[in-house]
Amino acid sequence: MAKTLGVIGGGQLARMMIVPAIELGFEIKVLAETVGSPAKLASTVGDYTDLNTVREFAKTVEVITFDHEHVPLSILETLVAEGFNVQPNPQALLFAQNKLAMRKRLAELGVPIPDWAEVSSASEITSFIQNNGGVAILKTAVGGYDGKGVRLIRSAEDAADWLSSGQQLLIEEKVEFVRELAQLSARTPSGQWKAWPVVETIQRDGVCAEVHAPAANANLELASKIAESIAAGLNVTGVLAVELFETGDGRLLVNELAMRPHNSGHFSIEGSVTSQFEQHLRAVLDLPLGSTEGASAYSVMLNLLGPDTPNTFSERFEAAWVLENNSHIHLYGKEYRAGRKMGHITALSSKSLDDAREQAQATYNALLA
């Protein structure tokens, strides 16, 4: 059994893998992009776009996994060819890196997705818009997250700069959804698969602000079935996040994929028997997966986003700690920047989602005061 794990990327996801790795008795090493990254306790600094740097890092561990999906596939394919254990594999990561490849593969699998097309000309964009109610969503195939690389368009003129750039573009129908959901699951190389109950995510300015677990009145069976078919069809290992649109008639359409622990699963640290971070480690190391049952009936997670006035959220810890509620504060050790994900709060309740949210909001307010 492998005992050393390497994580490429030094962000908060890698940071939150460190504790479960220690608790499970594994050695964890992180290849971080910069000095002082959130995962600095276990990191060395190096360029993840340089083959020799990544290869030398891989030599020090038995399994490689990721904090993000931005490592060039050519590097990962070379590592696999040289015998290194990369989880998830490059063939799966392609579908997390390239939205156009993802849409094509999901269509082949028969997964429910919005109407879409690959476009490279103004006439193609105009035709799609005309066939979809005069409005569409345009996305860059590669790059983009937290609302970046995505725009609402009503004419080809709205896409002129992206068209002239020569980058791959994907156009999709503007889905009239009632809410956004996220289905997290995990899969091992041996094929064992488990899912958490689907959660509701609430976005503000293109960034996830809240997560409610479990999502009220959601079709748990359908969401789980979609995620399982994707995990198997794409041969995903580790944690998989499937972001979903729920329409007014109860349909679920796949919006995005992430093949790593995900913001929508942070609640699981306190809110589940097995957190997404422990489960990811179990999965990529091909160990038996843990229970995904809730540790509490209801959980609500609020992201701590950098306010307009500088605040790292650590200045008011004492005020938050004296609150007698079931809230848990996690800070990522980041320097302040307005709108940046600086940390999160999770609150648990045996009563209701509203009760959990009130507790989390009270703690948030104390940190901001």
C-alpha positions as CSV (number, residue, x, y, z in Angstrom):
1,M,0.0,0.0,0.0
2,A,1.3,3.5,-0.9
3,K,2.3,5.6,2.1
4,T,3.4,8.9,0.5
5,L,1.1,11.2,-1.5
6,G,2.1,14.2,-3.6
7,V,-0.3,17.0,-4.3
8,I,0.4,19.4,-7.1
9,G,-0.9,22.9,-6.2
10,G,-0.6,24.6,-2.9
11,G,-4.0,26.2,-2.4
12,Q,-6.6,25.7,0.3
13,L,-7.7,22.3,-1.1
14,A,-4.1,20.9,-0.6
15,R,-4.1,22.6,2.8
16,M,-7.2,20.8,3.9
17,M,-5.8,17.4,2.8
18,I,-2.9,17.7,5.2
19,V,-4.8,16.9,8.4
20,P,-6.6,13.8,7.1
21,A,-3.3,12.5,5.6
22,I,-1.6,12.8,9.0
23,E,-4.6,11.2,10.7
24,L,-4.5,8.3,8.2
25,G,-0.8,7.8,8.8
26,F,0.4,9.0,5.3
27,E,3.2,11.3,4.4
28,I,1.9,14.2,2.3
29,K,4.0,16.5,0.1
30,V,2.8,19.5,-1.8
31,L,4.3,21.2,-4.9
32,A,3.2,24.8,-4.4
33,E,3.3,27.6,-7.0
34,T,4.6,30.3,-4.6
35,V,6.2,30.8,-1.2
36,G,3.6,31.3,1.6
37,S,0.8,29.4,-0.1
38,P,-2.1,28.0,2.0
39,A,-0.5,24.6,2.0
40,K,3.0,25.9,3.0
41,L,3.2,23.5,6.0
42,A,3.9,20.6,3.6
43,S,5.1,22.3,0.5
44,T,8.1,22.9,-1.7
45,V,7.9,25.6,-4.3
46,G,8.2,24.8,-8.0
47,D,6.7,25.3,-11.5
48,Y,4.0,22.8,-12.2
49,T,4.3,23.6,-15.9
50,D,7.9,22.4,-16.1
51,L,8.3,18.7,-16.8
52,N,11.6,18.3,-14.9
53,T,10.3,20.0,-11.8
54,V,7.2,17.9,-11.7
55,R,9.1,14.7,-12.5
56,E,11.6,15.3,-9.7
57,F,8.7,16.0,-7.3
58,A,7.0,12.8,-8.5
59,K,10.1,10.8,-7.6
60,T,9.7,11.6,-3.9
61,V,6.1,10.2,-3.6
62,E,4.2,7.1,-4.6
63,V,0.9,8.7,-5.9
64,I,0.4,12.1,-7.5
65,T,-2.9,14.0,-7.2
66,F,-4.1,17.6,-7.5
67,D,-5.3,20.8,-5.9
68,H,-6.3,22.1,-9.3
69,E,-6.7,21.0,-12.9
70,H,-4.1,23.2,-14.6
71,V,-1.1,21.0,-14.9
72,P,-0.4,20.5,-18.7
73,L,-1.7,17.2,-19.9
74,S,1.5,16.6,-21.8
75,I,3.5,16.6,-18.6
76,L,1.1,14.2,-16.9
77,E,1.0,11.9,-19.9
78,T,4.8,11.7,-19.8
79,L,4.8,10.9,-16.1
80,V,2.3,8.0,-16.7
81,A,4.4,6.7,-19.6
82,E,7.4,6.7,-17.3
83,G,5.5,4.6,-14.7
84,F,4.4,7.2,-12.2
85,N,1.0,6.8,-10.5
86,V,-1.2,9.8,-11.4
87,Q,-4.7,10.0,-10.0
88,P,-6.9,11.0,-11.7
89,N,-5.2,10.0,-14.9
90,P,-4.6,12.5,-17.7
91,Q,-7.3,11.0,-19.9
92,A,-9.9,11.9,-17.3
93,L,-8.4,15.3,-16.5
94,L,-8.8,16.3,-20.1
95,F,-12.6,16.6,-19.5
96,A,-12.0,18.9,-16.5
97,Q,-9.5,21.1,-18.3
98,N,-11.4,21.4,-21.6
99,K,-15.1,22.2,-21.5
100,L,-15.6,21.4,-25.2
101,A,-14.1,17.9,-24.8
102,M,-16.3,17.5,-21.7
103,R,-19.5,18.4,-23.5
104,K,-18.7,16.0,-26.4
105,R,-18.0,13.1,-24.0
106,L,-21.0,13.7,-21.9
107,A,-23.2,13.8,-25.0
108,E,-21.7,10.4,-26.0
109,L,-22.6,9.0,-22.5
110,G,-26.2,10.3,-22.8
111,V,-25.8,12.5,-19.7
112,P,-28.4,15.4,-19.6
113,I,-26.7,18.6,-20.6
114,P,-27.8,22.0,-22.0
115,D,-28.0,22.4,-25.8
116,W,-24.5,23.4,-27.0
117,A,-22.2,23.8,-30.0
118,E,-18.6,24.5,-30.9
119,V,-18.3,27.8,-32.6
120,S,-15.5,29.6,-34.4
121,S,-17.3,32.3,-36.5
122,A,-19.8,35.1,-36.1
123,S,-22.3,33.3,-38.4
124,E,-22.3,30.2,-36.2
125,I,-22.8,32.2,-33.1
126,T,-25.7,34.2,-34.7
127,S,-27.4,31.0,-35.9
128,F,-27.2,29.4,-32.4
129,I,-28.6,32.5,-30.7
130,Q,-31.4,32.7,-33.2
131,N,-32.3,29.1,-32.4
132,N,-32.2,29.6,-28.7
133,G,-34.4,32.5,-27.9
134,G,-32.1,35.4,-28.7
135,V,-29.6,34.8,-25.9
136,A,-26.8,32.3,-25.1
137,I,-23.9,31.6,-22.8
138,L,-20.4,31.7,-24.4
139,K,-17.5,30.0,-22.8
140,T,-13.8,29.6,-23.4
141,A,-13.1,25.9,-23.7
142,V,-9.9,26.1,-21.6
143,G,-9.4,28.1,-18.5
144,G,-11.9,30.1,-16.5
145,Y,-13.4,29.5,-13.1
146,D,-15.5,31.4,-10.5
147,G,-17.4,33.1,-13.4
148,K,-14.3,33.8,-15.5
149,G,-14.2,32.7,-19.1
150,V,-18.0,32.8,-19.3
151,R,-20.3,35.6,-20.7
152,L,-23.9,36.1,-21.6
153,I,-24.3,37.2,-25.2
154,R,-27.1,38.4,-27.4
155,S,-25.2,38.9,-30.7
156,A,-22.0,37.9,-32.4
157,E,-20.7,41.4,-31.7
158,D,-20.7,40.5,-28.0
159,A,-18.1,37.8,-28.8
160,A,-15.9,39.7,-31.2
161,D,-12.8,39.9,-29.0
162,W,-13.0,36.2,-28.1
163,L,-13.5,35.2,-31.8
164,S,-10.4,37.3,-32.8
165,S,-8.3,35.6,-30.2
166,G,-8.5,32.3,-32.0
167,Q,-9.2,30.3,-28.8
168,Q,-11.7,27.4,-28.7
169,L,-15.2,28.5,-27.9
170,L,-18.3,26.7,-26.7
171,I,-21.8,28.2,-26.9
172,E,-24.7,26.9,-24.8
173,E,-28.3,27.6,-24.3
174,K,-29.1,29.9,-21.3
175,V,-30.8,27.5,-19.0
176,E,-33.8,28.8,-17.1
177,F,-33.0,27.1,-13.8
178,V,-34.6,27.4,-10.4
179,R,-31.4,26.6,-8.5
180,E,-27.9,25.2,-8.7
181,L,-26.9,21.9,-7.2
182,A,-23.7,20.0,-6.8
183,Q,-23.3,16.2,-6.5
184,L,-20.0,15.1,-4.9
185,S,-18.8,11.5,-5.1
186,A,-15.6,9.6,-5.0
187,R,-14.3,6.6,-7.0
188,T,-11.2,4.4,-6.5
189,P,-9.0,2.9,-9.3
190,S,-10.6,-0.4,-8.4
191,G,-14.1,1.0,-9.2
192,Q,-15.6,1.5,-5.7
193,W,-17.9,4.5,-5.8
194,K,-19.7,6.5,-3.1
195,A,-21.7,9.7,-3.1
196,W,-22.7,12.3,-0.6
197,P,-26.2,13.6,-0.7
198,V,-26.6,16.4,-3.3
199,V,-26.2,19.9,-2.0
200,E,-27.6,23.3,-3.1
201,T,-25.1,26.0,-4.0
202,I,-25.8,29.7,-4.0
203,Q,-23.7,31.9,-6.2
204,R,-23.0,35.7,-5.9
205,D,-21.2,37.5,-8.6
206,G,-20.1,34.2,-10.2
207,V,-18.6,32.9,-6.9
208,C,-20.1,30.2,-4.6
209,A,-21.2,32.0,-1.5
210,E,-23.3,29.3,0.3
211,V,-23.8,25.6,0.3
212,H,-26.8,23.9,1.9
213,A,-26.5,20.2,2.7
214,P,-28.5,18.3,1.9
215,A,-30.4,20.2,-0.8
216,A,-34.1,20.5,0.2
217,N,-36.5,18.5,-1.9
218,A,-33.9,17.4,-4.4
219,N,-34.0,14.3,-6.6
220,L,-31.2,12.5,-4.7
221,E,-31.5,9.3,-6.8
222,L,-31.2,11.1,-10.2
223,A,-28.3,13.3,-9.1
224,S,-26.4,10.3,-7.8
225,K,-27.1,8.3,-10.9
226,I,-25.8,11.1,-13.1
227,A,-22.6,11.4,-11.1
228,E,-22.0,7.7,-11.1
229,S,-22.4,7.4,-14.9
230,I,-19.9,10.3,-15.3
231,A,-17.4,8.9,-12.9
232,A,-17.4,5.5,-14.6
233,G,-17.7,6.8,-18.1
234,L,-14.8,9.2,-17.8
235,N,-12.8,6.8,-15.5
236,V,-12.5,9.4,-12.8
237,T,-10.6,8.6,-9.6
238,G,-10.7,10.7,-6.4
239,V,-13.4,13.2,-5.7
240,L,-15.6,14.3,-8.5
241,A,-17.9,17.3,-8.3
242,V,-20.8,17.5,-10.8
243,E,-22.4,21.0,-10.9
244,L,-26.0,20.8,-11.9
245,F,-28.8,23.1,-13.0
246,E,-32.3,22.2,-11.7
247,T,-35.1,23.4,-13.9
248,G,-38.7,24.2,-13.0
249,D,-39.9,20.9,-14.4
250,G,-37.5,18.9,-12.2
251,R,-34.8,18.2,-14.8
252,L,-31.1,18.1,-13.9
253,L,-28.6,19.3,-16.4
254,V,-24.8,19.0,-16.0
255,N,-23.1,22.4,-16.0
256,E,-19.5,21.8,-15.0
257,L,-17.1,19.1,-13.6
258,A,-14.2,19.2,-11.2
259,M,-12.0,16.2,-10.5
260,R,-10.7,17.1,-7.0
261,P,-12.2,18.2,-3.7
262,H,-14.6,21.1,-4.4
263,N,-15.9,24.2,-2.7
264,S,-19.3,22.6,-2.5
265,G,-18.0,19.8,-0.3
266,H,-16.3,21.8,2.4
267,F,-19.3,21.3,4.7
268,S,-18.3,17.6,4.9
269,I,-15.3,18.3,7.2
270,E,-17.7,18.6,10.1
271,G,-21.0,17.7,8.4
272,S,-20.2,14.1,7.2
273,V,-18.8,11.0,8.7
274,T,-16.0,11.1,6.1
275,S,-14.9,14.5,4.7
276,Q,-14.3,15.0,1.0
277,F,-10.6,15.5,1.8
278,E,-10.2,12.2,3.6
279,Q,-12.3,10.5,0.9
280,H,-10.1,11.9,-1.8
281,L,-7.0,10.5,-0.2
282,R,-8.7,7.1,0.3
283,A,-9.8,7.1,-3.3
284,V,-6.5,8.0,-5.0
285,L,-4.7,5.5,-2.8
286,D,-7.2,2.8,-3.7
287,L,-8.3,2.3,-0.1
288,P,-11.9,1.4,1.0
289,L,-14.1,4.5,0.9
290,G,-15.6,5.9,4.1
291,S,-19.2,6.5,5.0
292,T,-20.8,9.6,3.3
293,E,-23.6,9.8,5.8
294,G,-24.2,13.1,7.5
295,A,-22.7,13.7,10.9
296,S,-25.6,16.1,11.5
297,A,-29.0,16.3,9.8
298,Y,-28.3,19.7,8.3
299,S,-25.1,21.7,7.4
300,V,-24.6,25.1,5.9
301,M,-21.3,26.4,4.6
302,L,-20.6,30.1,4.0
303,N,-17.6,31.2,2.1
304,L,-15.6,34.0,3.8
305,L,-15.0,36.3,0.8
306,G,-12.7,39.2,1.2
307,P,-14.8,42.4,2.0
308,D,-14.1,45.8,0.5
309,T,-12.3,46.8,3.7
310,P,-9.1,44.8,4.4
311,N,-9.9,42.0,6.8
312,T,-8.3,38.5,7.0
313,F,-11.1,37.4,9.4
314,S,-8.6,36.5,12.1
315,E,-8.8,39.9,13.8
316,R,-12.2,39.2,15.4
317,F,-11.7,35.5,16.4
318,E,-12.5,36.2,20.0
319,A,-15.9,37.7,19.2
320,A,-16.8,34.7,17.0
321,W,-15.6,32.1,19.5
322,V,-17.7,33.4,22.3
323,L,-20.9,32.7,20.3
324,E,-22.6,29.6,21.7
325,N,-23.4,27.8,18.4
326,N,-22.4,24.9,16.3
327,S,-20.2,26.9,13.9
328,H,-16.7,26.0,12.7
329,I,-14.3,28.5,11.3
330,H,-11.6,27.6,8.7
331,L,-9.1,30.2,7.4
332,Y,-6.8,29.5,4.5
333,G,-3.8,31.6,5.5
334,K,-4.2,33.9,2.4
335,E,-3.3,37.6,2.1
336,Y,-6.3,39.8,1.9
337,R,-7.9,40.7,-1.5
338,A,-11.4,41.9,-2.0
339,G,-13.7,39.0,-3.2
340,R,-11.0,36.4,-2.5
341,K,-12.0,33.1,-0.8
342,M,-10.3,33.6,2.5
343,G,-11.9,30.8,4.4
344,H,-15.3,29.3,5.2
345,I,-17.7,28.7,8.1
346,T,-19.7,25.5,8.5
347,A,-22.6,25.3,11.0
348,L,-24.5,22.2,11.9
349,S,-28.1,21.7,13.1
350,S,-30.4,18.9,14.0
351,K,-33.4,21.2,13.4
352,S,-33.3,22.7,10.0
353,L,-31.2,24.3,7.2
354,D,-32.5,27.7,8.4
355,D,-31.2,27.1,11.9
356,A,-27.8,26.1,10.6
357,R,-27.6,29.1,8.3
358,E,-28.5,31.5,11.2
359,Q,-25.7,30.1,13.2
360,A,-23.2,30.4,10.4
361,Q,-24.3,34.0,9.6
362,A,-24.0,35.0,13.2
363,T,-20.4,33.8,13.2
364,Y,-19.8,35.5,9.9
365,N,-21.2,38.8,11.2
366,A,-18.9,38.6,14.3
367,L,-15.8,38.2,12.1
368,L,-16.8,41.2,10.1
369,A,-17.8,43.5,12.9
